[in-house]
Amino acid sequence: MPQERCHFHCTDGFDVVFDLQGRTVTEEEVRPACASVAADLMQGCAAPVDWSAWIVDVHDAYGQHVMTFGFDEIANEVDIRPALAA
């Protein structure tokens, strides 16, 4: 797959953080980019948040769904506690 602009939106079904800029990635870079986006959001939030229901929802430049990736899975990979008391 050649490089493609993807948008990495984060949501728990109620709140959402839109990635309006997106980033250019190859197919192999999509999953690591999801992990980076989720980890940045979890680490950058000042308030305690229960991240267990959050996902990264990836869409291409045309708005087509590419993949969904759960914060729980990412948290385990990067050793972040995803479920903090809200």
Buried (B, 14 or more C-beta within 10 A) or exposed (E): EEEBEBBBBBBBEEEEBEBEEBBEBEEEBBBEBBBBBBBEBBEEEEEEBEBEBBBBBBBBEEEEEBBEBBBBBBBEEEEBEBBBEE
